[in-house]
């Protein structure tokens, strides 16, 4: 594998647009688009659609499915979500690349963290600048440059930008599954790890909400007539926590117990919220069975239990297809003088969804930075061009056949 003259033209296209790539990400990050900020998401979607029109392909706003949420009062409500944006170019080409990203952030509309500033060390500090508005800008820059490549006709590509990744992709999961099933290679733009490494194997994740319903009573005059839901929730939380250490790589994090009320009232409602992480399907099956066993074992009389949620993202192991893809990306990076390494991650993202649907993918092709999900989130400006050039070169090598997308897909299907 080497950089050919037409590859270099693509790389030069990226380099010439460095200021615009960075400034675009800054302007997007200055728009609050927390996962539940409908107005901010709508504004961000308009901005993304305007950028998409530059490609001249098919652009569509795709409705996402409603999801259910459990309130702290134990009430189950239906929640609507913003549209996803799909951009398709050459959908009938023999090789199909699926590129995904999200335009929501973890920062709500009332967050104090609203704008991008430049730190004294030159890093950009702002909401979503790394996770992942910087990544989306990198993705689009790579695609724009690839469209100048003479072999582009061999490769079709589809971009899906979703509004709900930061809350587990409950609304966009069917869209990710559909695209993953029909693509050959996936590219997703979560930020790289702080040292520049890619995420290799990823654990799977599940989110659960266990509703505990008891019976209210006066805490002094009629205590024995009540059934304390908060006390029951505490017992259940302890049972869930005790699952830790029983199977290698499996963790259970009891994140919150909500419920109860005045001190003189026996609590009649509580909700236990918890997350599980698993390294493989066998562990996923084990923890699901263990959770459901706990969820039907009432701690004491007078309580009822109602479990909601489940596994939201399947594990993403380093199977043969993933290993071959990562090695090809490493080789492409070496041509650019970029040292590409990878290591396991306990985190999850859309890459898990795509892999579960049968798509080999790299899911940390975004910018270099760190401290995501905090008001210290940052990205290094120089990494925008570096990472866009890496993606552009990957696309060039898929088009030339030096990265064999069809073989990668075949390897993935062999392990399903």
C-alpha positions in Angstrom: 0.0 0.0 0.0 1.3 3.4 -0.9 0.0 6.9 -1.5 -0.7 7.4 -5.2 -0.9 10.8 -6.9 -4.7 10.9 -6.9 -4.7 9.9 -3.2 -2.4 12.8 -2.6 -4.8 15.1 -4.3 -7.5 14.0 -1.9 -5.2 14.5 1.1 -4.3 18.0 -0.2 -8.0 18.8 -0.5 -8.4 18.2 3.2 -5.3 20.1 4.2 -6.4 23.2 2.3 -9.6 23.4 4.2 -8.2 23.1 7.7 -9.5 26.4 9.1 -13.0 25.8 7.7 -13.1 22.2 9.2 -12.2 23.5 12.7 -14.4 26.6 12.5 -17.4 24.6 11.5 -17.0 22.4 14.5 -16.7 25.4 16.8 -19.9 27.0 15.4 -21.8 23.7 15.9 -20.5 23.3 19.4 -21.8 26.8 20.2 -25.3 25.4 19.5 -26.7 23.5 22.6 -28.1 20.2 21.4 -28.5 18.2 24.5 -30.3 14.9 23.9 -33.6 16.3 25.3 -33.3 19.9 24.1 -35.8 19.7 21.2 -35.2 23.3 20.0 -31.4 22.9 20.0 -31.6 19.6 18.2 -33.9 21.2 15.6 -31.4 24.0 15.0 -28.5 21.6 14.8 -30.4 19.5 12.3 -31.0 22.5 10.1 -27.3 23.3 10.1 -26.3 19.7 9.3 -28.8 19.5 6.4 -27.4 22.7 4.9 -23.9 21.1 4.9 -25.3 17.9 3.5 -26.6 19.7 0.4 -23.0 20.3 -0.7 -22.8 16.6 -1.7 -25.7 16.5 -4.1 -26.8 13.1 -3.0 -30.1 12.0 -1.5 -30.8 13.7 1.8 -33.6 12.6 4.1 -34.8 13.4 7.6 -35.7 10.0 9.0 -38.3 9.8 11.9 -37.0 7.9 14.9 -39.1 5.7 17.1 -40.4 6.8 20.4 -38.9 5.3 23.5 -40.2 4.7 27.0 -38.8 6.4 30.1 -39.4 5.7 33.8 -39.9 8.7 36.0 -38.6 9.0 39.5 -42.3 8.5 40.6 -42.3 5.2 38.8 -44.6 6.3 36.0 -43.7 5.0 32.6 -44.0 7.6 29.8 -43.5 7.6 26.1 -40.8 10.0 24.8 -40.5 11.3 21.3 -37.1 12.1 19.7 -35.8 14.3 16.9 -35.2 13.0 13.4 -32.0 11.5 12.2 -30.4 12.8 9.0 -29.3 10.4 6.3 -27.1 11.4 3.3 -26.7 8.8 0.6 -24.3 9.0 -2.4 -24.1 6.1 -5.0 -26.3 3.7 -3.1 -26.0 1.1 -5.9 -22.2 1.0 -6.0 -20.7 -2.4 -5.4 -19.1 -1.4 -2.1 -21.1 0.4 0.5 -19.5 2.4 3.4 -21.6 3.4 6.3 -20.5 6.4 8.3 -22.3 7.3 11.5 -22.2 10.0 14.1 -24.5 11.8 16.5 -25.5 15.5 16.9 -26.7 15.3 20.5 -24.5 16.1 23.5 -24.8 15.3 27.2 -25.2 19.0 28.1 -28.8 20.1 28.7 -30.2 23.4 27.6 -29.7 25.0 31.0 -26.0 23.9 31.2 -23.5 26.6 32.2 -21.2 25.1 29.6 -22.4 26.6 26.3 -19.5 28.0 24.2 -16.1 27.1 22.9 -13.0 28.9 24.1 -9.3 28.4 23.3 -7.1 27.3 26.3 -3.7 28.7 26.9 -2.2 25.5 25.5 -4.1 25.9 22.3 -6.7 23.2 22.9 -10.3 24.0 22.1 -12.6 23.7 25.2 -16.3 23.4 24.5 -19.5 21.3 24.7 -19.3 18.6 22.1 -16.1 19.8 20.4 -14.7 16.3 20.8 -17.9 14.3 21.3 -18.7 14.6 18.6 -19.3 17.8 16.6 -15.6 17.8 15.9 -15.9 14.2 14.6 -18.8 15.1 12.4 -16.9 17.9 10.8 -13.9 15.5 10.2 -16.3 13.0 8.6 -17.8 15.4 6.2 -14.4 16.9 5.3 -13.1 13.4 4.4 -16.1 12.7 2.3 -15.9 16.0 0.5 -12.3 15.3 -0.4 -13.0 11.7 -1.4 -15.5 12.9 -3.9 -12.5 14.2 -6.0 -11.0 10.7 -6.3 -11.2 9.1 -9.8 -12.2 5.7 -8.4 -15.1 7.0 -6.3 -17.7 5.3 -8.5 -16.8 1.9 -7.0 -17.8 3.1 -3.5 -21.2 4.3 -2.3 -21.6 5.8 1.1 -24.3 6.6 3.5 -24.1 8.9 6.5 -26.5 8.6 9.4 -26.4 11.4 12.0 -28.6 10.5 15.0 -30.1 12.6 17.8 -29.9 10.2 20.8 -26.5 8.4 21.0 -25.8 10.0 24.4 -28.8 8.3 25.9 -28.1 4.9 24.4 -29.6 5.3 20.9 -33.1 4.0 21.9 -34.7 5.9 19.0 -32.1 5.4 16.2 -31.2 1.8 16.9 -33.5 0.4 14.2 -31.9 2.7 11.6 -28.4 1.7 12.7 -29.3 -2.0 12.4 -30.7 -1.5 8.9 -27.7 0.3 7.6 -25.3 -2.1 9.4 -26.9 -5.1 7.7 -26.5 -3.7 4.2 -23.1 -2.0 4.4 -19.6 -3.6 4.0 -17.5 -1.3 6.2 -18.4 1.1 9.0 -16.7 4.3 10.1 -17.9 6.1 13.2 -16.6 9.4 14.7 -16.4 9.1 18.4 -13.2 10.9 19.6 -10.1 8.9 19.8 -8.7 8.0 23.2 -6.6 10.7 24.9 -3.4 9.1 23.7 -4.7 8.8 20.1 -5.5 5.1 20.3 -8.6 3.7 18.7 -11.1 1.7 20.8 -10.7 -2.0 19.9 -12.9 -4.5 21.7 -15.9 -2.9 23.4 -18.0 -4.3 26.2 -21.8 -4.5 25.8 -24.1 -2.4 28.0 -27.6 -2.5 29.4 -29.7 0.0 31.3 -32.4 -1.1 33.7 -35.1 0.6 35.8 -36.7 -1.5 38.5 -39.9 0.0 39.8 -40.8 -0.9 43.4 -44.4 -0.3 44.5 -45.3 -0.5 48.1 -48.2 0.8 50.3 -48.3 4.2 51.9 -49.1 4.5 55.6 -48.6 6.9 58.5 -45.1 6.2 59.8 -46.2 6.6 63.4 -49.9 5.6 63.7 -50.0 2.8 61.1 -46.5 1.8 60.2 -47.3 -1.9 60.1 -50.0 -1.3 57.6 -47.5 0.0 55.0 -44.9 -1.6 52.8 -41.8 0.6 52.4 -40.8 0.7 48.7 -37.6 2.6 49.4 -36.5 -0.1 51.9 -37.3 -2.8 49.4 -35.3 -0.9 46.7 -32.3 -0.7 49.0 -32.4 -4.5 49.5 -32.7 -5.0 45.8 -29.8 -2.6 45.1 -27.6 -4.6 47.5 -28.5 -7.8 45.7 -27.7 -6.3 42.3 -24.4 -4.9 43.6 -23.5 -8.4 44.9 -23.5 -9.7 41.3 -20.1 -7.9 40.9 -17.2 -10.2 41.0 -19.2 -13.3 40.2 -18.3 -13.4 36.5 -15.2 -12.1 34.9 -15.6 -8.8 33.1 -19.2 -8.2 34.3 -20.0 -5.1 36.3 -23.3 -3.8 37.7 -23.4 -0.2 38.7 -26.4 0.9 40.8 -26.6 4.5 39.8 -29.6 5.9 41.6 -32.5 5.0 43.9 -35.4 7.5 43.6 -38.6 7.6 45.5 -40.2 8.2 48.8 -41.5 11.4 50.3 -42.2 13.0 53.7 -40.5 11.5 56.7 -43.7 10.6 58.4 -45.1 8.5 55.5 -44.1 5.0 54.6 -42.8 5.2 51.0 -45.0 3.6 48.4 -42.8 4.1 45.4 -39.1 3.8 44.5 -37.1 3.2 41.3 -33.7 1.5 41.2 -31.7 2.5 38.2 -28.6 0.5 37.2 -26.2 -0.2 34.3 -24.5 -3.5 33.4 -21.4 -4.0 31.3 -20.4 -7.4 29.7 -17.5 -8.6 27.7 -19.3 -11.2 25.5 -22.7 -12.7 24.6 -22.4 -15.5 27.2 -21.8 -12.9 29.9 -24.8 -10.9 28.5 -27.1 -13.9 28.7 -25.8 -14.6 32.3 -26.4 -11.1 33.6 -29.8 -10.8 32.0 -30.9 -14.0 33.7 -29.4 -12.9 37.0 -31.2 -9.5 36.9 -34.5 -11.0 36.0 -34.2 -13.5 38.9 -33.6 -10.6 41.3 -36.5 -8.7 39.8 -39.1 -11.3 40.7 -37.8 -12.0 44.2 -39.9 -9.6 46.4 -37.8 -8.5 49.4 -40.8 -8.6 51.8 -44.6 -8.9 51.6 -46.6 -5.9 50.3 -44.3 -5.0 47.4 -44.6 -5.4 43.7 -41.7 -5.2 41.2 -41.7 -4.1 37.6 -38.5 -4.3 35.5 -38.0 -2.1 32.5 -35.0 -1.8 30.1 -32.4 -4.3 29.1 -29.3 -4.7 27.0 -29.0 -1.7 24.7 -25.7 -2.4 23.0 -24.2 -5.8 22.3 -20.5 -6.5 23.0 -18.1 -5.7 20.1 -15.3 -8.2 20.2 -12.1 -8.2 18.2 -13.2 -10.9 15.8 -11.4 -11.7 12.5 -13.2 -9.0 10.6 -12.4 -6.3 13.2 -8.7 -7.4 13.4 -8.3 -7.3 9.6 -9.9 -3.9 9.4 -7.8 -2.4 12.2 -4.6 -3.7 10.6 -5.6 -2.1 7.3 -6.3 1.2 9.1 -3.0 0.9 10.9 -1.2 0.5 7.5 -3.1 3.5 6.0 -2.1 5.6 9.0 1.6 4.6 8.6 1.5 6.1 5.1 0.5 9.4 6.7 3.1 9.2 9.5 0.4 8.4 12.0 1.0 5.6 14.5 -2.3 3.8 14.9 -2.8 1.6 17.9 -5.9 0.2 19.6 -6.9 -1.1 23.0 -10.1 -2.4 24.7 -12.7 -0.1 26.0 -15.5 -0.5 28.5 -17.4 2.2 26.8 -20.1 1.7 24.2 -21.3 3.6 21.1 -22.9 3.2 17.7 -20.1 0.9 16.7 -21.6 -1.7 19.0 -24.9 -1.5 17.1 -23.3 -1.7 13.7 -21.2 -4.7 14.6 -24.2 -6.5 16.0 -25.9 -5.9 12.6 -23.0 -7.6 10.8 -20.8 -4.6 9.9 -17.1 -4.5 10.7 -16.3 -0.9 11.8 -13.8 1.5 13.3 -15.7 3.7 15.8 -13.1 6.2 17.1 -12.1 8.0 13.9 -12.9 11.4 15.4 -10.6 14.1 16.8 -8.0 13.8 19.6 -9.1 15.3 22.9 -10.4 14.3 26.2 -12.5 15.0 29.4 -15.6 14.3 27.4 -19.0 14.6 29.2 -17.6 17.3 31.5 -17.1 21.1 31.3 -13.4 20.4 30.7 -14.0 18.7 27.3 -11.4 19.6 24.8 -10.0 18.8 21.3 -6.7 19.6 19.7 -7.1 21.7 16.6 -4.2 20.0 14.7 -6.0 16.6 15.0 -8.9 17.7 12.8 -6.9 17.6 9.5 -4.9 14.5 10.7 -8.0 12.5 11.3 -9.8 13.8 8.2 -6.9 12.7 6.1 -6.9 9.3 7.8 -10.5 8.8 6.9 -10.0 10.1 3.4 -7.2 7.7 2.8 -9.2 4.8 4.1 -11.9 5.6 1.6 -9.3 5.9 -1.2 -7.9 2.5 -0.3 -11.4 0.9 -0.2 -12.1 2.4 -3.7 -8.8 0.9 -5.0 -9.5 -2.4 -3.4 -6.3 -2.3 -1.3 -8.7 -2.4 1.7 -11.0 -5.3 0.6 -14.4 -4.2 2.0 -16.2 -7.3 0.6 -13.8 -9.7 2.2 -14.1 -7.8 5.6 -17.9 -8.2 5.4 -17.6 -11.8 4.6 -15.3 -12.4 7.6 -17.9 -10.7 9.8 -20.8 -12.8 8.5 -18.8 -16.0 9.2 -18.8 -15.2 12.9 -22.4 -14.3 13.3 
